[in-house]
Structures are given as C-alpha cells and as structure tokens.
C-alpha cells in the first residue's frame, strides 16, 4: 500500500524516484559505516557521523536539530521513544517528508526538530527554530560559495538580517483562533502540530529553506534544487567594486515576491554611489529599462523601496499596473501590495513647472507612499494611517527624509532594446530639452548612442 499511513497520520513510504532513493541509500551507507556509528544490526548512524559528514557547512545547532528530528520520527506506529541512532527507515522517511512531503508531513518532522515532547511546543521555541533555520541558509550558501554575487554584510546599527527575516517568517504563524503571535507575551503560548502545519502551508519560505539546508548542507540531490529561483544572479557592469544596500537574505525575501519569470537575475541600472547624486542621471539610467526594484536607505538606517512592474517613462501621468508593490527591509521586512483603491502605481516626471518633479509610488501628488524628489537626496513617505494604493505604513524613519544610497535593479532578462539602450542622453528623457531641440530645428542624430553625461545636477 504505497500511500498507506499509520494511525499517527504519518506516511512512512518514500516519495523519491528510484534514482533519488539510490542516492539517499548511498548517503545512509556512508553515514552508518562511519567510525562514529554503530555497525550493529539494524544499522544506524550517530550525531557525530552526521557532524563529520556536514563539517562546517551548517551551524552545529542545525545539524543537531536535523539529527534529533530524524531519530524522533516514529516509523513503527507504536509508542516508542527516540532511537539511539537514526535508522535507514527513519532517514528515508525524514528526507522524504522534508523534501517532498506536504505541509502535514513537513510539520511532523519540524515539530520533532523543535522539541522531544509529543505535545505542543512554546511559541518561543518556534521562534528560536526559525532564527536557526534562516541563519543556516545564509551560512550554507556562503560556505558553498553560492551567494551568486551577493554579500553577507550586516548593516551598522540595525538588527541582523537573520533576525529580521526570521521575525517576518514567525509573524506568519497564527493561533488556532486566527490571532497572530504578536508581542512578547505571546511567546509563552502553546502551539500544536496543527498550528505548525498551518504555518508551513502559509509561509512557503520555511519549506524552501529546509530544502536548501538539506540539499546544500548534506550535498544531497543537488540537481533537484534550482537556486536561481531563490537567489538571483547579481550583475553589475562596473569595474569598481560595489556593495549593495541589500544582503543575501533581503534579496531572497524581495525576490520571492517578484513575478516568477523575473527572479533569476538582477542587473544594476543605477547607483548613487557609482553614478552620482543626480536626478537627471537617475532618469537617464532607468527609463525604458524594464521592470525593476527601486531601493534606498535613509539617514536613519531604514531600508525600503518598491517594485516597478514595467519600464519607467518620464511623463506627467501615473503608470504601471497592479503587479507593483512597496516593501520594507529594515528595521522590519514586509511587502505591501495593491489595494485596488486607485491606479497610482508609478510616477516619474522631470522638467515640469506646474506638477511635482520626482519619482513616486503610491498615494497621490505631495502625499506618496514613496517619493524621491528631483532635489536629489530628499524624499518622503506619507501614510496616515496607510498609503491608499499599497496599504503601506510610513516606510522611512521620518516622514520627510534624506538619503545617501539609492539603487535601481532591473529584474529578469533584458530585451534587446533595453541592452542596446544601456546609456542614453538625458535629452532623451527630458521633455523640455526635447521640445527645445525641436523648436530650434536641431535633430538628434546620435539618439541612443551617446553616453549619459556626468551631470551633478
């Protein structure tokens, strides 16, 4: 009975394909024949054997969690305590649940990774598990040299991104009555398996991160994990070294909310660090550049931005569609999607006297959810109580803020026209400059061929 379950509701059959199962079996054979493991029958492997195999690829606490989760899995259907080692059946079932199981099966092993008790666990135990899991993902990607161009930097004066992303994942958990686990007083609440199952179902990063930890930590079934869907390749067409405001975890978080076809590659269009503090330069680099992520860091260390679902154009009308969103990275991670209240998704204007000049997303003129002023270095995030377009709160530390770092990343593959554009004159995106040329009868023979001037405007 391939899908038969024990009375505990646990599927003890492997869901692996034959070639995958053969790889699982080979790893078990290697672990169980390790000098630290018992050679008695039935064969099993020890914690030391697993630690020896993994080495420094995973933090020790995550190796212990995985080991304890496996040895606590009940494959007999009878009430027995944890085994002394991990048997072949326990190893196969645990890997099957974590890599291929549904939310019910994953939650079974997660619960055993968190606690040795059969009953509910405290919310603070789940919080600690979540921090260990997020930290392990960052650790193993760096150890395996698979950061794809991103860094592991820690922002000065701000909470480590591991804690920030873990807090975001943990915030997705709800108590049986539907209440969220908000506030320190909630950390003593009991969470049963149904609560964890619901959390795993609604927070897909939990399962994805467990897959990364196992695939890359154990070096197991590597071909079945496509990292490009999780972490985009970073492309910066500059000889100078460039350190983004984003680190690997914040990129993973924002990237997961992009359209699927846009997740595999990010290409830098503009950086105030590389291209100067100039609104004209910003317009020259980002217009007609395709869908992109706009990102800035204010003087108080808040990191936030928005996703523009189509190319920016300099014009006095709102543009974009309901795929756009705003987001926060620090001090907390969150994404704010369209409400349907209006269509004020994107706005970019320059060189006009009667309407605002700058880049905005959401809200309305002089009251944007995110605004970058033509007077470069200034902006605002006005939301009382929230932005009408995106339902976002104030993203910056102060309503009217100043910033030093602004980045714009094109996401996904660029079209041929976007690659050919690469560098364009600001005349091509400045309506007044275009009009002046037309009035004087001068044509633009070199359109699309000139480099953006080094303008300190």
Secondary structure, 3 states (H helix, E strand, C coil): CCCCECCCCCECCCCCCHHHHHHHHHHHHHHHCCCCCCCCCCCEECHHHHHHHHCCCCCHHHHHHHHHHHHCCCCCCCCCCCCCCEEHHHHHHHHHHHHHCCHHHHHHHHHHHHCCCCCCEEHHHHHHHHHHHHHHHHHHHHHCCCCCCCCCCCCCCCCCHHHHHHHHHHCCCECCCCCECCCHHHHHCEECHHHHHHHHHHCHHHHHHHHHHHHHHCCCCHHHCCHHHCCCEEECCCCCCCCCCCCHHHHHHHHCCCCHHHCCEEEEEEEHHHHCCCHHHHHHHHECCCCEEEEEEECCCCEEEEEECCCECCEEEEECCCCCEEEEEECCCEEEECCCCCCCCEEEECCCCCCCCEEEEEEECCEEEEEEECCCCEEECCCCCCCCCCCCCCCCCCCEEEEEEEEEEEECCCCHHHHHHCCCCHHHCCHHHHHHHHHHCCCCCCCCCCCCCCCCC
